[in-house]
Amino acid sequence: MTKINKIGLSALCGSLACVAGAANAGEISVAGTTTATYMSKAGSNTGNPIGLNTGLTFSGAGELDGGQAFALTITHADKNGFSAASLSLTTNNFGTVSVALADGGNGIDGYDDKMPTAWEETWGTGVATGIDLISGVGASTNFGWKSPTIAGITLNYAYAAKNDGVQNNDKSTSGTSGATPNQEGYDLLVNINPSFGTEALSGLNVFVGASETKKEVNNGTLNNSGNYHQEGVAGMTFAIGPLSLGIQRTGEFGGDPEAGALDYYDNRSYGAAFNINDNLSISYGQLESYKKLTGSTKVLTTAESLQVAYTLGGAAFKFADTDVSNASYSTAASSDTEGKTFAVSLAF
């Protein structure tokens, strides 16, 4: 990480009291990444296949009196465009509390696909899949709490007063829109990483979580319909030596009984990665996703990706061969796609 600039941070106390005490000076550091890609899609004219991604992450950290640590992270994913942010406070005994803007760190959002890969998720290589992924309250401005890890068990709770997918600025609120707007939502996830001195147990990670968001129907005025949008995840990964394996299942239930509305999504993921040596790794991943609308038959979209990655110092060379069937839950012949992606990434 290259520290471009250092800026003093301070926690300002009011004239009456300061609960946490005065803050010690912190600093802001900036890390940069860039990835150049070349894509080839079978049977289609994609235009110019050369792409370049540039991203910046601003990180701030400091310490309150008593040793409690605070951290600020702001991510500009590409072309200096804001994408996510979080402000967290790690307490001495109560765990970590945070406020997040779609950073994937709270609730079930960060567990939409935990399968081991050499490079990217099966759906993240640039070949469009149209697969729906769980997010819980993670797409909205949310409050989170992560417990201290006890016997390898960590609890992750997240809450959004209105789970509408909006990232609010300070002193602002989001409005109501749509015929069935989401209201408050909750996530709870349990992550288990047992470590009792054996290599087998230390490489095991099990996770299970659920999310529920209240929904209301707008018939001129908002009336409580008693429906809930629900999401869930369960899975495990296992690593021993150079081999990593994973399997997980996620589900999303629309909570709207009307014909043609979303009934459910049912996703099943599998992955295996192997580190040939310290620099070279390969992986294979598959994702199956069923979509069902109320009153209709379910449609299956599948995506599979074979990947290779080679690192050399601060540079990484990557390749993915991805095959998608029934992209975006369409059974049209044109919805079957295949593509190869070559990438070179640098970190600063």
N, C-alpha and C positions, 0 to 999 in steps of 0.2 A: 504494500500500500504506500503510495506517495502522498505525503502530507503537503498540500499546496499552501494552505494558510491556517493560521492558528488564531482563533477568536475567543476571548474570554467570555465564559458564561457565568451567570449568577442567578440564584433564586432570590427573588425580591420578596421581602416580608412587609406586611402591612404595618400601620402605626400601632395597632393594638397588640398583635401577637404573631408569631411565626411558628406553626405547629412543628415543622420538621427541623427548624433551626437554620442558620445561615449556610449557604452552599459554598463549597470550595470552588475555585476557578477550574473550568474544564476547557476543552478545546474541540474544534471542529476539524475533521480530516476528510479528505476527498479521495475516493478510489475510482478508477476508471476501467472499463472493459470495452473491447470492440471485437466484433465477429464479422468476417467477410465470408459470404456464401456463394455457391454456384448450384443452381437447381436444374434438374432435368426431369420433366414429367412425361410419361409415356402417352403417346397419342394425342397430345395437345400442344397448341402454340402458346407458350407462356410469355412471349415477348422477351425483353432483356432478362436473362437468368441470373445476373450478377447483383448481389445485394450487400449492404454494409449496415451493421447495427452498431450504435455507439451508446454507452450508458454511463451514468455517473451516480455514485452513492455518497451522500454526505452523512457522516457519523459524528455525533457529539457525545461526550461522556463526562461525568463528574461525580463528585461524592458529597453527600450531606454530612453534617455533624453526626457522629455515631457510626459512620462507616457505611451507611446506606447509599447505594449507587443508582444514579439516574442515567438514562441514555436516550438519545434522539437519533432516529434514522430517517432520511429522506431519500427516496429512490427516483431518479430520472432515467427511465428504462431505455429510451431511444430518442435521439435528436433533441435532447434536453427537454423532453416532455415529462411532466410530473406523472408518476404512476402510483406511488404508495408512500406511506409515512407511519411512524409510530413513536410514541413517547412512553417510556417505561420507568418504573421505580422498583428496584430490587431491594426488599427489606431484609432485615437481619434474620427474622424468624417467620414471617408471614408469607413468604414467596414473592412473586413479582406481579405488580398491577400495571396495567397499561391502557392507553387509548390508541386505537389503530385506525388508519385509513387504508383499508384493503391491502394490508401487507401480508396476509396469509398466516400470521403468527398466532392468532387467537382462534379458539374453538376448533371446528372440524375442517376449516378452509384449507389448512396446510396438509390435509390428509386425503385430498381428492385422488392422488396417485402417488403412492410411496414405493412403487416397484423399483428395484435396483436397475440402473442403466449405465452404459458406458458414456452416454452423452445426454440425451434428452428423453422426456416422456414419449411414449409411443405416438401421442397426438401432437407433439411439439416440434416435429422436424420440418415443418413448412408445407407438408402435404395435408390439405384441409380434410378433416374428418367430420366436423359438425357434431361431434359427440358432446352431450350435456354432462357436466361435471358438478359434483356437489360443492357448495360454498358456505352453507349455513348462514350466519350473520356476517361472514367475513367480507362480503362485498360492500357492506355498509359501514359507516362510522360506528365503532363499537368499543365497549369497555371489556377488558379481559383480566383474568386472574389465573396465574399458574402457580400451583402449590409447590412447596419444597419437595424434592424427591426423597421418598422414604421407602427403603427396601426395594428400590428400583421402580416404584410406582409414582407417577405424576398425574395430577388432575389438571385439566385445562377447561376453564369456564369462560364463556363470552356472552355478552348481552348487547342488543341493539334496541333502543327505545322505539325505532321504526326501521324495520328491515326492508328498506326500499332501494338498496343499491346505490345510495348517494353518499359521497364523501364530503361532509360539510366543512366549510371554513369556520373559523372562530366567530362567535356572536351571530351564527346563522342557523336556520332550520330548513328542513326539506319539506316540500308540500305533498299533498295527497293527489294521486293521479291513477287512472285506470279504473276499470269496472270492479275489480276485486283486489284492492290494494292490500299489501302486507302491512301488518302492524308490528307490535313488539315481538322480538324473537330471542331464543335462548339456545346456546350450545353447551354440551358437556362431553368431554372426551377423557378417556383413561388410557394412558400410555404406560406399558409395563416393559421394562428392560432389566430383567433379573441378572444379578451378578454376584455369584457366591463363590468366586474364585476359580470356576471352571471355564474353559474356552468355549464350550458348547453353549452354556447358559449366557455368557457375556455377549454372544453373537445373536441372541434371540431378542426380537422386539415384537410385542403384541399390542394392538391398539383397537379400541372400540369406542364409538361415539354416536351421538344423536343430536338433532336440531329440530326445534319446533317453532313455527312462526304463525301467529294468529292472523286470520284473514277476515275481512269484512266485505259485504256486498253493498255496492252503491246503487240505490234505487231512488235517486233524487236526494236522499239523505243517507248517511251511513247507518246501516243496521247490522248488528252483530249476527253473523250467520252461524257461528259456532264451528266453522271449519278451520282446519289447521294445515299449513304446508309443512311437511315433515321430511327430514333427510336423515340418513344413517350410514355408518361406515364400520366395517370390521375387517381386520386383516393381520398379517404377520410377515415379518422378514427374518431371514436367518442367514448369518454369515459365519463361515468357518474357513480359515486360511484365505486363499484367493477367490473362493466361490461365495456368491451371494444369491439367495433365492427369495422370491416373494410371491404372495397371493393375497388378494383382497376383494371385497365386494362392497359396493355402495348402492344406495337406493334413494329415490326421490319420489314423493307422493304429493300430487297437486292439491288435494283438498277441495276440489270443485266438482260437484256431482253432475253438472250439466253436460249433455252430449257434445262431443267434440273437444271438451276441455282435457287437460293433461290428467291422465290416470296415474301413470308412474313411469320412471326410468329405472332400469335395473342394469348395473354395470358390474362386470367381472374382469379383473386384471390379473395378469401373470407376468413374471419377469425373472430372468436369470442373467447374472453378470459374472465374468471371470477375468481376474487380473493375471495376465500372462507373465508380466513382470512389473517393475515399479513404473514403467512408462506406458505399457501397452495393455489395453483392456478391450474386451468384446462383450456384447450383450444381445439378448433377444427378448422382446416384449410383445404381449398380445392383450388387446382390450376388446371385450365384447359388450355392446350396449343395446339393450332393448328399450324401445319407446312404445307406449300404449296410450292412446286417447280413449276417453270414455265412449263405449259403444263401438269401438273399432278393434281390429286385430293388431297384435304387436308387430313391430318391424325391427329387424336386427341390423345394426351397423358393426362391422368388425374392422380393426386396424392392427397390423403387426409390423414390427420394425426390427431389422437386424442392424447393429451399430458397431463401429470400431472407433476407438479414440487413442491417440498417441500424444503424449506430452513431452516437451523438450524445453526445460527451464520455464519461462513465463509464457510459452506458446503452446497451443494445443491444436492438433490436426484431427478432424473428425469426419466420419462418413456414416450416412444412414440410408438404408434401402427400405422404403416404407410402402406397404400395400394396403389399400382401403377398399372395402366392399360396402355398397349401399351408403355412401357418405350422406350425412345429414338425414338419415333414416328414409332415404329415397330408394325405391326399387328399380328406377330407370337404369338402363344399361350405361348411360353416361355418368352414373354416380359411382362407378367402379374406377378407381384411380391408382396409379403407381408412380412413385417418384424417387429419385436419388438426390441426396443433398451432400455437398462437400463444404466443409467449413474450416476456417482458420481463426482461432481466437487468441487475443492477447490481453493480459491483465496488467494494470499499472498501479 
